Amino acid sequence: MDTGASGEFDEFFHSRAPALLRSAFLLTGDRFLAEDLVQDALARTHRVWRRLGDGNPDAYVRRVLYHLHVSHWRRRRVGEVLAGDLPEARGRGDHSGEVVQRLVLRQALLTLPARQRAAVILRFLEDRSEAETAEILNCRVGTVKSHTSRGLARLRELMPGPAVNEWEGVR
């Protein structure tokens, strides 16, 4: 790779790595697995950097990221188990209720199948359109709609309350 293309990739890496790491963490639920996933996705993107040309490298690396995660998930095939009861929320000035809600959401997301989880994360946590999500996941818009609908229905079962229902207005 020439120095110009290498500099472009370095700039891309430094600007997009934190966002990719956040997405990977939401997909995997584990910081170290997320770092490995982002590293693999960026390494694969680096190999084809010159061929991307004026294309959309962000969409490409996200597609690689989600596909690598789905491939890893298919190989692993281990069921995930939710932790026991969460502690009770404390007083008004305490933010532990928000933390508990985030942990419950994270656990609920981890129970979804990989494709549904990816669709929900892209649509509602990354605020992507159905078309962008379909492009990243390399599927049709109708598939994104069905994965999103099923994922939200499952999250509603696991998380009664306003957290999931607030997402409905985001569409």
C-alpha positions in Angstrom: 0.0 0.0 0.0 1.4 3.4 -0.9 1.9 6.1 1.8 -1.1 8.2 0.6 -3.5 5.3 0.9 -1.9 4.3 4.2 -2.4 7.8 5.5 -6.0 7.8 4.5 -6.5 4.5 6.2 -4.8 5.8 9.4 -7.1 8.8 9.4 -10.1 6.6 8.9 -9.0 4.2 11.6 -8.5 7.0 14.2 -11.8 8.7 13.4 -14.0 5.6 13.3 -12.5 3.1 15.7 -14.3 4.4 18.9 -17.7 4.2 17.2 -16.9 0.8 15.8 -15.8 -0.4 19.2 -19.1 0.8 20.8 -21.1 -1.1 18.2 -19.0 -4.2 18.6 -19.4 -4.1 22.4 -23.2 -3.9 21.9 -23.1 -6.9 19.6 -20.8 -9.0 21.8 -21.5 -7.8 25.3 -17.8 -8.2 26.1 -15.1 -5.5 25.8 -12.3 -7.9 24.8 -14.4 -9.7 22.2 -15.4 -6.3 20.8 -11.8 -5.2 20.5 -10.9 -8.5 18.7 -14.0 -8.1 16.4 -13.0 -4.5 15.5 -9.4 -5.4 15.0 -10.4 -8.2 12.6 -12.8 -6.0 10.7 -10.3 -3.2 10.3 -7.6 -5.6 9.2 -9.8 -7.0 6.5 -10.8 -3.5 5.5 -7.1 -2.5 5.3 -6.4 -5.4 2.9 -8.9 -4.0 0.4 -8.5 -0.3 1.1 -7.3 0.7 -2.4 -10.2 -1.2 -4.0 -12.7 0.8 -2.0 -11.7 3.9 -3.8 -14.4 6.6 -3.5 -16.8 4.1 -2.0 -18.1 4.2 1.5 -15.4 2.6 3.7 -17.6 3.1 6.9 -20.4 1.0 5.4 -17.9 -1.6 4.2 -16.1 -2.0 7.6 -19.5 -2.1 9.4 -20.7 -4.8 7.1 -17.5 -6.8 7.7 -17.9 -6.2 11.5 -21.5 -7.6 11.5 -20.7 -10.5 9.3 -17.7 -11.5 11.4 -19.9 -11.4 14.5 -22.6 -13.5 12.9 -19.9 -16.0 11.7 -18.5 -16.2 15.2 -21.9 -16.6 16.7 -22.7 -19.4 14.3 -19.5 -21.3 15.2 -20.0 -20.8 18.9 -23.6 -21.9 19.3 -23.5 -21.5 23.1 -26.7 -20.4 24.8 -26.4 -17.4 27.0 -27.8 -17.3 30.5 -29.2 -14.2 32.2 -27.8 -13.4 35.6 -29.9 -13.7 38.8 -32.1 -10.9 40.2 -30.8 -7.4 40.0 -30.4 -5.2 43.1 -33.2 -2.8 44.1 -33.0 0.8 43.0 -31.9 3.3 45.7 -32.9 6.9 46.5 -33.7 9.7 44.1 -30.2 11.1 43.8 -28.9 7.7 43.0 -28.4 6.8 39.3 -28.2 3.1 39.9 -31.7 2.6 38.4 -30.3 3.9 35.1 -27.3 1.6 35.4 -29.6 -1.4 36.2 -31.8 -0.5 33.2 -28.7 -0.4 30.9 -27.5 -3.8 32.3 -31.0 -5.3 31.8 -31.1 -3.9 28.2 -27.6 -5.3 27.5 -28.6 -8.7 28.8 -31.8 -8.6 26.9 -30.0 -7.7 23.7 -27.6 -10.6 24.2 -30.5 -13.0 24.2 -31.6 -12.0 20.7 -30.3 -14.0 17.7 -27.3 -12.3 16.1 -29.2 -10.9 13.0 -32.1 -9.5 15.1 -29.6 -8.0 17.6 -27.7 -6.4 14.7 -30.9 -5.0 13.2 -32.1 -3.5 16.5 -28.7 -2.0 17.3 -28.3 -0.5 13.8 -31.9 0.9 13.7 -32.3 2.3 17.2 -29.0 2.6 18.9 -27.0 3.8 15.9 -30.1 5.6 14.4 -29.6 4.0 10.9 -32.4 3.9 8.3 -33.9 0.7 7.2 -32.1 1.0 3.8 -28.7 1.7 5.5 -29.3 -1.3 7.8 -30.2 -3.5 4.9 -27.0 -2.4 3.1 -24.8 -3.1 6.1 -26.4 -6.5 6.8 -26.4 -7.3 3.1 -30.1 -8.2 3.1 -33.4 -6.7 1.9 -35.3 -4.0 3.7 -38.2 -6.4 4.4 -35.7 -8.7 6.2 -34.6 -5.7 8.3 -38.2 -4.9 9.1 -39.0 -8.5 10.2 -35.7 -8.8 12.3 -36.4 -5.5 13.9 -40.0 -6.3 14.7 -39.2 -9.7 16.1 -36.3 -8.3 18.1 -38.4 -5.5 19.6 -41.2 -7.9 20.5 -38.7 -10.2 22.3 -37.2 -7.2 24.1 -40.6 -6.1 25.2 -41.2 -9.5 26.7 -37.8 -9.4 28.6 -38.0 -5.7 29.6 -41.5 -4.6 30.5 -41.6 -0.8 30.9 -40.8 2.3 28.9 -37.2 1.5 27.7 -38.1 -0.5 24.6 -41.4 1.3 24.0 -39.6 4.6 23.6 -37.7 3.1 20.6 -41.0 2.8 18.6 -41.1 6.6 18.1 -37.6 6.6 16.7 -38.5 5.0 13.4 
